[in-house]
């Protein structure tokens, strides 16, 4: 069970987290082996993955900041989700030991104003579960 993890977020989500004093982690300065030694995850909306590394920011997420992180994700998701049409899911991808991935899609229903509302309980559960998983062993 860990007390922190690293989350890869899109640049526009990072802007919100930066205002809330989250710490950035240099993604490019760590080797694959170094990333493998800590719990990590990635956040994206719908099928818009995080393949464009220039737009990805690594964020240090401590256990005591989960609530603020999830609240920021809800605000960010509200900006990203279209007003018309079905809302895309928020995708939380957790990379565990041996490179195994767990992908959690959180689908949201429209709120009173018609915009989708992120299920913060589901995202909180995903983050806590990722932190509670045994840390991968560094080779």
N, CA, C and O atoms as a GROMACS GRO file, in nm:
protein
  556
    1UNK      N    1   0.086  -0.118   0.000
    1UNK     CA    2   0.000   0.000   0.000
    1UNK      C    3   0.090   0.123   0.000
    1UNK      O    4   0.180   0.136   0.083
    2UNK      N    5   0.065   0.213  -0.093
    2UNK     CA    6   0.147   0.333  -0.104
    2UNK      C    7   0.078   0.457  -0.050
    2UNK      O    8  -0.044   0.460  -0.031
    3UNK      N    9   0.158   0.557  -0.024
    3UNK     CA   10   0.105   0.684   0.022
    3UNK      C   11   0.099   0.788  -0.088
    3UNK      O   12   0.055   0.901  -0.067
    4UNK      N   13   0.145   0.749  -0.208
    4UNK     CA   14   0.141   0.842  -0.321
    4UNK      C   15   0.142   0.764  -0.450
    4UNK      O   16   0.166   0.643  -0.452
    5UNK      N   17   0.117   0.833  -0.558
    5UNK     CA   18   0.128   0.775  -0.691
    5UNK      C   19   0.156   0.888  -0.788
    5UNK      O   20   0.147   1.006  -0.752
    6UNK      N   21   0.191   0.852  -0.909
    6UNK     CA   22   0.211   0.950  -1.014
    6UNK      C   23   0.098   0.934  -1.114
    6UNK      O   24   0.067   0.823  -1.158
    7UNK      N   25   0.036   1.045  -1.150
    7UNK     CA   26  -0.074   1.044  -1.246
    7UNK      C   27  -0.033   1.129  -1.365
    7UNK      O   28   0.011   1.243  -1.348
    8UNK      N   29  -0.049   1.074  -1.483
    8UNK     CA   30  -0.021   1.147  -1.607
    8UNK      C   31  -0.152   1.212  -1.649
    8UNK      O   32  -0.253   1.144  -1.670
    9UNK      N   33  -0.151   1.344  -1.662
    9UNK     CA   34  -0.273   1.418  -1.696
    9UNK      C   35  -0.250   1.505  -1.819
    9UNK      O   36  -0.137   1.546  -1.847
   10UNK      N   37  -0.357   1.534  -1.894
   10UNK     CA   38  -0.345   1.628  -2.006
   10UNK      C   39  -0.306   1.767  -1.957
   10UNK      O   40  -0.336   1.805  -1.843
   11UNK      N   41  -0.240   1.843  -2.044
   11UNK     CA   42  -0.191   1.976  -2.007
   11UNK      C   43  -0.297   2.069  -1.955
   11UNK      O   44  -0.270   2.146  -1.862
   12UNK      N   45  -0.418   2.066  -2.013
   12UNK     CA   46  -0.521   2.159  -1.965
   12UNK      C   47  -0.572   2.120  -1.826
   12UNK      O   48  -0.619   2.206  -1.752
   13UNK      N   49  -0.565   1.990  -1.790
   13UNK     CA   50  -0.600   1.949  -1.654
   13UNK      C   51  -0.490   1.994  -1.558
   13UNK      O   52  -0.518   2.037  -1.446
   14UNK      N   53  -0.363   1.986  -1.603
   14UNK     CA   54  -0.252   2.029  -1.520
   14UNK      C   55  -0.267   2.175  -1.480
   14UNK      O   56  -0.232   2.211  -1.367
   15UNK      N   57  -0.317   2.260  -1.568
   15UNK     CA   58  -0.334   2.402  -1.535
   15UNK      C   59  -0.420   2.418  -1.410
   15UNK      O   60  -0.390   2.503  -1.325
   16UNK      N   61  -0.526   2.339  -1.397
   16UNK     CA   62  -0.610   2.345  -1.276
   16UNK      C   63  -0.535   2.293  -1.154
   16UNK      O   64  -0.544   2.352  -1.046
   17UNK      N   65  -0.461   2.184  -1.171
   17UNK     CA   66  -0.388   2.127  -1.058
   17UNK      C   67  -0.273   2.217  -1.014
   17UNK      O   68  -0.242   2.225  -0.895
   18UNK      N   69  -0.212   2.285  -1.108
   18UNK     CA   70  -0.103   2.377  -1.076
   18UNK      C   71  -0.154   2.490  -0.987
   18UNK      O   72  -0.087   2.530  -0.892
   19UNK      N   73  -0.272   2.540  -1.018
   19UNK     CA   74  -0.333   2.647  -0.934
   19UNK      C   75  -0.361   2.597  -0.793
   19UNK      O   76  -0.364   2.676  -0.698
   20UNK      N   77  -0.382   2.467  -0.778
   20UNK     CA   78  -0.408   2.408  -0.647
   20UNK      C   79  -0.280   2.359  -0.580
   20UNK      O   80  -0.285   2.286  -0.481
   21UNK      N   81  -0.164   2.400  -0.633
   21UNK     CA   82  -0.032   2.370  -0.576
   21UNK      C   83   0.004   2.222  -0.575
   21UNK      O   84   0.068   2.174  -0.482
   22UNK      N   85  -0.036   2.149  -0.680
   22UNK     CA   86   0.012   2.012  -0.695
   22UNK      C   87   0.153   2.019  -0.753
   22UNK      O   88   0.189   2.116  -0.819
   23UNK      N   89   0.232   1.917  -0.727
   23UNK     CA   90   0.370   1.913  -0.775
   23UNK      C   91   0.379   1.838  -0.907
   23UNK      O   92   0.321   1.731  -0.923
   24UNK      N   93   0.452   1.896  -1.001
   24UNK     CA   94   0.477   1.833  -1.130
   24UNK      C   95   0.597   1.740  -1.117
   24UNK      O   96   0.691   1.768  -1.042
   25UNK      N   97   0.593   1.630  -1.190
   25UNK     CA   98   0.704   1.536  -1.196
   25UNK      C   99   0.753   1.536  -1.339
   25UNK      O  100   0.672   1.524  -1.432
   26UNK      N  101   0.883   1.548  -1.360
   26UNK     CA  102   0.939   1.545  -1.495
   26UNK      C  103   0.922   1.407  -1.554
   26UNK      O  104   0.992   1.313  -1.517
   27UNK      N  105   0.828   1.394  -1.647
   27UNK     CA  106   0.799   1.265  -1.708
   27UNK      C  107   0.920   1.214  -1.785
   27UNK      O  108   0.957   1.098  -1.772
   28UNK      N  109   0.982   1.299  -1.866
   28UNK     CA  110   1.093   1.257  -1.951
   28UNK      C  111   1.220   1.227  -1.876
   28UNK      O  112   1.309   1.162  -1.931
   29UNK      N  113   1.232   1.272  -1.752
   29UNK     CA  114   1.357   1.253  -1.678
   29UNK      C  115   1.363   1.119  -1.606
   29UNK      O  116   1.465   1.086  -1.544
   30UNK      N  117   1.256   1.041  -1.612
   30UNK     CA  118   1.254   0.911  -1.545
   30UNK      C  119   1.255   0.801  -1.649
   30UNK      O  120   1.185   0.810  -1.750
   31UNK      N  121   1.332   0.698  -1.626
   31UNK     CA  122   1.336   0.584  -1.717
   31UNK      C  123   1.213   0.497  -1.691
   31UNK      O  124   1.143   0.514  -1.592
   32UNK      N  125   1.188   0.404  -1.782
   32UNK     CA  126   1.078   0.310  -1.764
   32UNK      C  127   1.091   0.232  -1.636
   32UNK      O  128   0.991   0.204  -1.569
   33UNK      N  129   1.214   0.195  -1.599
   33UNK     CA  130   1.236   0.121  -1.476
   33UNK      C  131   1.200   0.204  -1.353
   33UNK      O  132   1.146   0.152  -1.256
   34UNK      N  133   1.230   0.333  -1.358
   34UNK     CA  134   1.196   0.418  -1.245
   34UNK      C  135   1.045   0.433  -1.231
   34UNK      O  136   0.992   0.432  -1.119
   35UNK      N  137   0.975   0.448  -1.345
   35UNK     CA  138   0.828   0.457  -1.338
   35UNK      C  139   0.768   0.327  -1.288
   35UNK      O  140   0.664   0.328  -1.222
   36UNK      N  141   0.832   0.214  -1.318
   36UNK     CA  142   0.778   0.084  -1.279
   36UNK      C  143   0.784   0.062  -1.128
   36UNK      O  144   0.717  -0.027  -1.077
   37UNK      N  145   0.862   0.142  -1.057
   37UNK     CA  146   0.878   0.120  -0.913
   37UNK      C  147   0.775   0.194  -0.829
   37UNK      O  148   0.778   0.185  -0.706
   38UNK      N  149   0.683   0.268  -0.892
   38UNK     CA  150   0.580   0.339  -0.817
   38UNK      C  151   0.445   0.316  -0.883
   38UNK      O  152   0.437   0.284  -1.002
   39UNK      N  153   0.339   0.333  -0.805
   39UNK     CA  154   0.204   0.324  -0.861
   39UNK      C  155   0.185   0.441  -0.956
   39UNK      O  156   0.228   0.553  -0.927
   40UNK      N  157   0.122   0.417  -1.069
   40UNK     CA  158   0.101   0.524  -1.165
   40UNK      C  159  -0.031   0.505  -1.236
   40UNK      O  160  -0.086   0.396  -1.241
   41UNK      N  161  -0.081   0.615  -1.291
   41UNK     CA  162  -0.208   0.612  -1.362
   41UNK      C  163  -0.208   0.724  -1.465
   41UNK      O  164  -0.122   0.811  -1.464
   42UNK      N  165  -0.306   0.719  -1.553
   42UNK     CA  166  -0.324   0.823  -1.654
   42UNK      C  167  -0.472   0.857  -1.661
   42UNK      O  168  -0.557   0.769  -1.648
   43UNK      N  169  -0.502   0.983  -1.682
   43UNK     CA  170  -0.641   1.030  -1.693
   43UNK      C  171  -0.662   1.085  -1.833
   43UNK      O  172  -0.579   1.160  -1.883
   44UNK      N  173  -0.773   1.049  -1.895
   44UNK     CA  174  -0.809   1.105  -2.026
   44UNK      C  175  -0.960   1.107  -2.039
   44UNK      O  176  -1.031   1.050  -1.956
   45UNK      N  177  -1.009   1.172  -2.143
   45UNK     CA  178  -1.153   1.177  -2.169
   45UNK      C  179  -1.180   1.099  -2.296
   45UNK      O  180  -1.118   1.124  -2.400
   46UNK      N  181  -1.274   1.005  -2.289
   46UNK     CA  182  -1.315   0.929  -2.406
   46UNK      C  183  -1.200   0.860  -2.474
   46UNK      O  184  -1.111   0.805  -2.408
   47UNK      N  185  -1.201   0.863  -2.605
   47UNK     CA  186  -1.096   0.796  -2.682
   47UNK      C  187  -0.976   0.885  -2.705
   47UNK      O  188  -0.885   0.848  -2.778
   48UNK      N  189  -0.974   1.001  -2.643
   48UNK     CA  190  -0.860   1.092  -2.657
   48UNK      C  191  -0.753   1.048  -2.559
   48UNK      O  192  -0.744   1.100  -2.448
   49UNK      N  193  -0.671   0.954  -2.601
   49UNK     CA  194  -0.567   0.900  -2.514
   49UNK      C  195  -0.457   1.002  -2.491
   49UNK      O  196  -0.467   1.118  -2.531
   50UNK      N  197  -0.353   0.957  -2.425
   50UNK     CA  198  -0.243   1.046  -2.389
   50UNK      C  199  -0.121   1.019  -2.476
   50UNK      O  200  -0.008   1.026  -2.429
   51UNK      N  201  -0.145   0.990  -2.604
   51UNK     CA  202  -0.035   0.956  -2.694
   51UNK      C  203   0.054   1.075  -2.725
   51UNK      O  204   0.172   1.057  -2.757
   52UNK      N  205   0.002   1.197  -2.718
   52UNK     CA  206   0.082   1.315  -2.749
   52UNK      C  207   0.155   1.357  -2.622
   52UNK      O  208   0.100   1.428  -2.538
   53UNK      N  209   0.280   1.312  -2.609
   53UNK     CA  210   0.352   1.331  -2.484
   53UNK      C  211   0.378   1.478  -2.453
   53UNK      O  212   0.399   1.513  -2.337
   54UNK      N  213   0.378   1.565  -2.554
   54UNK     CA  214   0.401   1.706  -2.528
   54UNK      C  215   0.288   1.766  -2.444
   54UNK      O  216   0.307   1.867  -2.377
   55UNK      N  217   0.172   1.703  -2.449
   55UNK     CA  218   0.056   1.755  -2.375
   55UNK      C  219   0.031   1.682  -2.245
   55UNK      O  220  -0.074   1.700  -2.183
   56UNK      N  221   0.125   1.599  -2.203
   56UNK     CA  222   0.108   1.520  -2.081
   56UNK      C  223   0.198   1.575  -1.971
   56UNK      O  224   0.315   1.606  -1.995
   57UNK      N  225   0.144   1.584  -1.852
   57UNK     CA  226   0.219   1.630  -1.736
   57UNK      C  227   0.210   1.522  -1.629
   57UNK      O  228   0.101   1.472  -1.602
   58UNK      N  229   0.322   1.486  -1.570
   58UNK     CA  230   0.323   1.393  -1.457
   58UNK      C  231   0.298   1.470  -1.329
   58UNK      O  232   0.360   1.573  -1.304
   59UNK      N  233   0.206   1.419  -1.249
   59UNK     CA  234   0.167   1.486  -1.125
   59UNK      C  235   0.191   1.393  -1.007
   59UNK      O  236   0.155   1.276  -1.012
   60UNK      N  237   0.252   1.446  -0.902
   60UNK     CA  238   0.270   1.372  -0.778
   60UNK      C  239   0.139   1.384  -0.701
   60UNK      O  240   0.094   1.495  -0.670
   61UNK      N  241   0.078   1.270  -0.669
   61UNK     CA  242  -0.049   1.271  -0.596
   61UNK      C  243  -0.031   1.198  -0.464
   61UNK      O  244  -0.017   1.076  -0.460
   62UNK      N  245  -0.033   1.274  -0.354
   62UNK     CA  246  -0.023   1.216  -0.221
   62UNK      C  247  -0.163   1.175  -0.175
   62UNK      O  248  -0.263   1.232  -0.217
   63UNK      N  249  -0.167   1.075  -0.088
   63UNK     CA  250  -0.296   1.023  -0.038
   63UNK      C  251  -0.383   1.134   0.021
   63UNK      O  252  -0.505   1.132   0.002
   64UNK      N  253  -0.323   1.230   0.091
   64UNK     CA  254  -0.404   1.334   0.154
   64UNK      C  255  -0.454   1.440   0.056
   64UNK      O  256  -0.524   1.533   0.097
   65UNK      N  257  -0.420   1.428  -0.073
   65UNK     CA  258  -0.467   1.524  -0.174
   65UNK      C  259  -0.566   1.462  -0.273
   65UNK      O  260  -0.603   1.526  -0.371
   66UNK      N  261  -0.610   1.338  -0.247
   66UNK     CA  262  -0.701   1.270  -0.339
   66UNK      C  263  -0.828   1.350  -0.359
   66UNK      O  264  -0.873   1.367  -0.473
   67UNK      N  265  -0.887   1.399  -0.252
   67UNK     CA  266  -1.014   1.474  -0.263
   67UNK      C  267  -0.997   1.596  -0.354
   67UNK      O  268  -1.082   1.620  -0.440
   68UNK      N  269  -0.889   1.671  -0.337
   68UNK     CA  270  -0.865   1.789  -0.422
   68UNK      C  271  -0.841   1.748  -0.567
   68UNK      O  272  -0.888   1.816  -0.659
   69UNK      N  273  -0.769   1.638  -0.588
   69UNK     CA  274  -0.743   1.590  -0.723
   69UNK      C  275  -0.875   1.555  -0.793
   69UNK      O  276  -0.897   1.593  -0.908
   70UNK      N  277  -0.961   1.482  -0.724
   70UNK     CA  278  -1.089   1.440  -0.782
   70UNK      C  279  -1.179   1.561  -0.808
   70UNK      O  280  -1.246   1.566  -0.911
   71UNK      N  281  -1.180   1.657  -0.717
   71UNK     CA  282  -1.259   1.780  -0.741
   71UNK      C  283  -1.207   1.853  -0.864
   71UNK      O  284  -1.286   1.904  -0.944
   72UNK      N  285  -1.075   1.860  -0.881
   72UNK     CA  286  -1.017   1.922  -0.999
   72UNK      C  287  -1.055   1.846  -1.125
   72UNK      O  288  -1.085   1.907  -1.228
   73UNK      N  289  -1.055   1.712  -1.117
   73UNK     CA  290  -1.094   1.631  -1.232
   73UNK      C  291  -1.239   1.657  -1.271
   73UNK      O  292  -1.272   1.661  -1.390
   74UNK      N  293  -1.325   1.676  -1.172
   74UNK     CA  294  -1.466   1.705  -1.201
   74UNK      C  295  -1.482   1.838  -1.274
   74UNK      O  296  -1.561   1.849  -1.368
   75UNK      N  297  -1.408   1.938  -1.230
   75UNK     CA  298  -1.413   2.069  -1.297
   75UNK      C  299  -1.360   2.056  -1.439
   75UNK      O  300  -1.422   2.104  -1.534
   76UNK      N  301  -1.245   1.992  -1.454
   76UNK     CA  302  -1.183   1.973  -1.585
   76UNK      C  303  -1.275   1.896  -1.679
   76UNK      O  304  -1.291   1.933  -1.795
   77UNK      N  305  -1.336   1.790  -1.628
   77UNK     CA  306  -1.427   1.709  -1.710
   77UNK      C  307  -1.545   1.793  -1.757
   77UNK      O  308  -1.591   1.779  -1.871
   78UNK      N  309  -1.595   1.881  -1.671
   78UNK     CA  310  -1.706   1.969  -1.709
   78UNK      C  311  -1.670   2.060  -1.824
   78UNK      O  312  -1.754   2.090  -1.908
   79UNK      N  313  -1.544   2.105  -1.829
   79UNK     CA  314  -1.498   2.189  -1.940
   79UNK      C  315  -1.484   2.107  -2.068
   79UNK      O  316  -1.512   2.157  -2.177
   80UNK      N  317  -1.440   1.982  -2.056
   80UNK     CA  318  -1.409   1.899  -2.173
   80UNK      C  319  -1.530   1.833  -2.236
   80UNK      O  320  -1.533   1.811  -2.357
   81UNK      N  321  -1.630   1.802  -2.155
   81UNK     CA  322  -1.745   1.727  -2.206
   81UNK      C  323  -1.835   1.818  -2.290
   81UNK      O  324  -1.858   1.933  -2.254
   82UNK      N  325  -1.886   1.768  -2.403
   82UNK     CA  326  -1.972   1.849  -2.489
   82UNK      C  327  -2.108   1.874  -2.425
   82UNK      O  328  -2.158   1.792  -2.348
   83UNK      N  329  -2.166   1.988  -2.459
   83UNK     CA  330  -2.299   2.021  -2.407
   83UNK      C  331  -2.405   1.935  -2.476
   83UNK      O  332  -2.501   1.891  -2.413
   84UNK      N  333  -2.387   1.912  -2.605
   84UNK     CA  334  -2.480   1.832  -2.684
   84UNK      C  335  -2.426   1.690  -2.702
   84UNK      O  336  -2.305   1.669  -2.706
   85UNK      N  337  -2.516   1.596  -2.713
   85UNK     CA  338  -2.475   1.458  -2.740
   85UNK      C  339  -2.435   1.385  -2.614
   85UNK      O  340  -2.427   1.444  -2.506
   86UNK      N  341  -2.410   1.256  -2.628
   86UNK     CA  342  -2.374   1.176  -2.510
   86UNK      C  343  -2.236   1.214  -2.459
   86UNK      O  344  -2.143   1.234  -2.537
   87UNK      N  345  -2.223   1.225  -2.329
   87UNK     CA  346  -2.090   1.260  -2.274
   87UNK      C  347  -1.993   1.144  -2.288
   87UNK      O  348  -2.031   1.029  -2.272
   88UNK      N  349  -1.867   1.175  -2.320
   88UNK     CA  350  -1.766   1.069  -2.325
   88UNK      C  351  -1.732   1.026  -2.182
   88UNK      O  352  -1.756   1.101  -2.088
   89UNK      N  353  -1.678   0.907  -2.166
   89UNK     CA  354  -1.638   0.867  -2.031
   89UNK      C  355  -1.506   0.931  -1.991
   89UNK      O  356  -1.424   0.965  -2.077
   90UNK      N  357  -1.486   0.946  -1.862
   90UNK     CA  358  -1.354   0.979  -1.811
   90UNK      C  359  -1.283   0.845  -1.795
   90UNK      O  360  -1.339   0.751  -1.739
   91UNK      N  361  -1.161   0.835  -1.844
   91UNK     CA  362  -1.089   0.708  -1.842
   91UNK      C  363  -0.971   0.720  -1.747
   91UNK      O  364  -0.888   0.810  -1.759
   92UNK      N  365  -0.964   0.629  -1.652
   92UNK     CA  366  -0.856   0.625  -1.554
   92UNK      C  367  -0.783   0.494  -1.577
   92UNK      O  368  -0.837   0.387  -1.549
   93UNK      N  369  -0.661   0.501  -1.629
   93UNK     CA  370  -0.583   0.382  -1.662
   93UNK      C  371  -0.473   0.364  -1.559
   93UNK      O  372  -0.388   0.452  -1.542
   94UNK      N  373  -0.474   0.251  -1.491
   94UNK     CA  374  -0.376   0.223  -1.386
   94UNK      C  375  -0.277   0.120  -1.438
   94UNK      O  376  -0.318   0.014  -1.489
   95UNK      N  377  -0.149   0.149  -1.427
   95UNK     CA  378  -0.046   0.055  -1.468
   95UNK      C  379   0.013  -0.008  -1.343
   95UNK      O  380   0.065   0.061  -1.256
   96UNK      N  381   0.005  -0.138  -1.337
   96UNK     CA  382   0.054  -0.209  -1.219
   96UNK      C  383   0.178  -0.290  -1.246
   96UNK      O  384   0.248  -0.268  -1.344
   97UNK      N  385   0.203  -0.383  -1.158
   97UNK     CA  386   0.322  -0.467  -1.164
   97UNK      C  387   0.328  -0.543  -1.296
   97UNK      O  388   0.228  -0.597  -1.342
   98UNK      N  389   0.445  -0.546  -1.356
   98UNK     CA  390   0.465  -0.617  -1.481
   98UNK      C  391   0.403  -0.547  -1.601
   98UNK      O  392   0.395  -0.606  -1.709
   99UNK      N  393   0.358  -0.423  -1.584
   99UNK     CA  394   0.300  -0.348  -1.695
   99UNK      C  395   0.153  -0.378  -1.720
   99UNK      O  396   0.096  -0.328  -1.817
  100UNK      N  397   0.090  -0.458  -1.634
  100UNK     CA  398  -0.052  -0.487  -1.650
  100UNK      C  399  -0.133  -0.359  -1.634
  100UNK      O  400  -0.106  -0.279  -1.545
  101UNK      N  401  -0.232  -0.341  -1.719
  101UNK     CA  402  -0.315  -0.221  -1.713
  101UNK      C  403  -0.457  -0.254  -1.670
  101UNK      O  404  -0.514  -0.355  -1.711
  102UNK      N  405  -0.511  -0.168  -1.587
  102UNK     CA  406  -0.652  -0.172  -1.551
  102UNK      C  407  -0.712  -0.042  -1.600
  102UNK      O  408  -0.664   0.066  -1.564
  103UNK      N  409  -0.815  -0.051  -1.681
  103UNK     CA  410  -0.877   0.068  -1.740
  103UNK      C  411  -1.016   0.082  -1.681
  103UNK      O  412  -1.100  -0.008  -1.694
  104UNK      N  413  -1.041   0.194  -1.617
  104UNK     CA  414  -1.170   0.220  -1.557
  104UNK      C  415  -1.235   0.335  -1.632
  104UNK      O  416  -1.179   0.444  -1.640
  105UNK      N  417  -1.353   0.310  -1.687
  105UNK     CA  418  -1.428   0.415  -1.757
  105UNK      C  419  -1.542   0.460  -1.667
  105UNK      O  420  -1.622   0.379  -1.621
  106UNK      N  421  -1.546   0.590  -1.642
  106UNK     CA  422  -1.651   0.646  -1.557
  106UNK      C  423  -1.745   0.725  -1.647
  106UNK      O  424  -1.709   0.830  -1.699
  107UNK      N  425  -1.865   0.674  -1.664
  107UNK     CA  426  -1.966   0.740  -1.748
  107UNK      C  427  -2.053   0.827  -1.659
  107UNK      O  428  -2.089   0.788  -1.548
  108UNK      N  429  -2.086   0.944  -1.709
  108UNK     CA  430  -2.158   1.041  -1.628
  108UNK      C  431  -2.293   1.075  -1.688
  108UNK      O  432  -2.309   1.080  -1.810
  109UNK      N  433  -2.388   1.098  -1.602
  109UNK     CA  434  -2.520   1.142  -1.645
  109UNK      C  435  -2.522   1.294  -1.647
  109UNK      O  436  -2.445   1.358  -1.575
  110UNK      N  437  -2.610   1.353  -1.728
  110UNK     CA  438  -2.619   1.500  -1.729
  110UNK      C  439  -2.671   1.553  -1.595
  110UNK      O  440  -2.757   1.492  -1.531
  111UNK      N  441  -2.618   1.669  -1.555
  111UNK     CA  442  -2.664   1.735  -1.435
  111UNK      C  443  -2.783   1.824  -1.465
  111UNK      O  444  -2.836   1.818  -1.576
  112UNK      N  445  -2.826   1.906  -1.370
  112UNK     CA  446  -2.943   1.992  -1.388
  112UNK      C  447  -2.928   2.090  -1.505
  112UNK      O  448  -3.028   2.128  -1.567
  113UNK      N  449  -2.805   2.131  -1.535
  113UNK     CA  450  -2.784   2.227  -1.645
  113UNK      C  451  -2.760   2.157  -1.779
  113UNK      O  452  -2.733   2.223  -1.879
  114UNK      N  453  -2.770   2.023  -1.781
  114UNK     CA  454  -2.752   1.948  -1.904
  114UNK      C  455  -2.610   1.903  -1.930
  114UNK      O  456  -2.587   1.818  -2.015
  115UNK      N  457  -2.514   1.959  -1.857
  115UNK     CA  458  -2.374   1.918  -1.874
  115UNK      C  459  -2.348   1.793  -1.789
  115UNK      O  460  -2.408   1.778  -1.682
  116UNK      N  461  -2.261   1.705  -1.836
  116UNK     CA  462  -2.232   1.584  -1.759
  116UNK      C  463  -2.164   1.616  -1.627
  116UNK      O  464  -2.086   1.710  -1.616
  117UNK      N  465  -2.196   1.536  -1.528
  117UNK     CA  466  -2.138   1.551  -1.395
  117UNK      C  467  -2.054   1.428  -1.368
  117UNK      O  468  -2.104   1.315  -1.376
  118UNK      N  469  -1.927   1.448  -1.336
  118UNK     CA  470  -1.837   1.337  -1.309
  118UNK      C  471  -1.876   1.268  -1.179
  118UNK      O  472  -1.905   1.334  -1.079
  119UNK      N  473  -1.876   1.136  -1.181
  119UNK     CA  474  -1.903   1.057  -1.062
  119UNK      C  475  -1.776   1.058  -0.976
  119UNK      O  476  -1.687   0.975  -0.994
  120UNK      N  477  -1.768   1.152  -0.885
  120UNK     CA  478  -1.647   1.169  -0.804
  120UNK      C  479  -1.624   1.052  -0.710
  120UNK      O  480  -1.510   1.021  -0.676
  121UNK      N  481  -1.732   0.986  -0.665
  121UNK     CA  482  -1.715   0.869  -0.578
  121UNK      C  483  -1.645   0.757  -0.655
  121UNK      O  484  -1.559   0.687  -0.600
  122UNK      N  485  -1.681   0.738  -0.782
  122UNK     CA  486  -1.618   0.633  -0.863
  122UNK      C  487  -1.470   0.664  -0.886
  122UNK      O  488  -1.386   0.575  -0.874
  123UNK      N  489  -1.438   0.790  -0.918
  123UNK     CA  490  -1.298   0.825  -0.941
  123UNK      C  491  -1.217   0.816  -0.812
  123UNK      O  492  -1.103   0.770  -0.813
  124UNK      N  493  -1.275   0.859  -0.701
  124UNK     CA  494  -1.206   0.847  -0.572
  124UNK      C  495  -1.177   0.701  -0.542
  124UNK      O  496  -1.067   0.668  -0.497
  125UNK      N  497  -1.274   0.615  -0.566
  125UNK     CA  498  -1.254   0.472  -0.544
  125UNK      C  499  -1.142   0.416  -0.630
  125UNK      O  500  -1.064   0.333  -0.584
  126UNK      N  501  -1.135   0.460  -0.756
  126UNK     CA  502  -1.030   0.413  -0.847
  126UNK      C  503  -0.893   0.457  -0.798
  126UNK      O  504  -0.798   0.378  -0.800
  127UNK      N  505  -0.881   0.583  -0.755
  127UNK     CA  506  -0.752   0.634  -0.707
  127UNK      C  507  -0.710   0.561  -0.580
  127UNK      O  508  -0.595   0.519  -0.568
  128UNK      N  509  -0.801   0.547  -0.486
  128UNK     CA  510  -0.769   0.479  -0.360
  128UNK      C  511  -0.730   0.333  -0.387
  128UNK      O  512  -0.635   0.282  -0.327
  129UNK      N  513  -0.803   0.267  -0.477
  129UNK     CA  514  -0.771   0.129  -0.512
  129UNK      C  515  -0.631   0.119  -0.572
  129UNK      O  516  -0.556   0.027  -0.540
  130UNK      N  517  -0.596   0.213  -0.658
  130UNK     CA  518  -0.463   0.212  -0.719
  130UNK      C  519  -0.354   0.232  -0.614
  130UNK      O  520  -0.249   0.168  -0.621
  131UNK      N  521  -0.379   0.319  -0.519
  131UNK     CA  522  -0.279   0.343  -0.414
  131UNK      C  523  -0.270   0.224  -0.319
  131UNK      O  524  -0.162   0.196  -0.266
  132UNK      N  525  -0.382   0.154  -0.297
  132UNK     CA  526  -0.382   0.043  -0.204
  132UNK      C  527  -0.322  -0.083  -0.262
  132UNK      O  528  -0.286  -0.175  -0.189
  133UNK      N  529  -0.311  -0.089  -0.396
  133UNK     CA  530  -0.254  -0.207  -0.460
  133UNK      C  531  -0.108  -0.221  -0.419
  133UNK      O  532  -0.041  -0.121  -0.395
  134UNK      N  533  -0.060  -0.342  -0.410
  134UNK     CA  534   0.082  -0.360  -0.375
  134UNK      C  535   0.171  -0.287  -0.475
  134UNK      O  536   0.146  -0.291  -0.596
  135UNK      N  537   0.273  -0.221  -0.426
  135UNK     CA  538   0.366  -0.150  -0.513
  135UNK      C  539   0.442  -0.250  -0.597
  135UNK      O  540   0.482  -0.355  -0.548
  136UNK      N  541   0.462  -0.217  -0.724
  136UNK     CA  542   0.543  -0.308  -0.806
  136UNK      C  543   0.686  -0.310  -0.756
  136UNK      O  544   0.736  -0.212  -0.702
  137UNK      N  545   0.749  -0.424  -0.775
  137UNK     CA  546   0.889  -0.437  -0.732
  137UNK      C  547   0.980  -0.384  -0.840
  137UNK      O  548   0.962  -0.414  -0.958
  138UNK      N  549   1.077  -0.304  -0.801
  138UNK     CA  550   1.177  -0.255  -0.897
  138UNK      C  551   1.271  -0.371  -0.928
  138UNK      O  552   1.316  -0.442  -0.838
  139UNK      N  553   1.300  -0.389  -1.055
  139UNK     CA  554   1.388  -0.499  -1.098
  139UNK      C  555   1.532  -0.454  -1.082
  139UNK      O  556   1.624  -0.531  -1.112
   0.00000   0.00000   0.00000
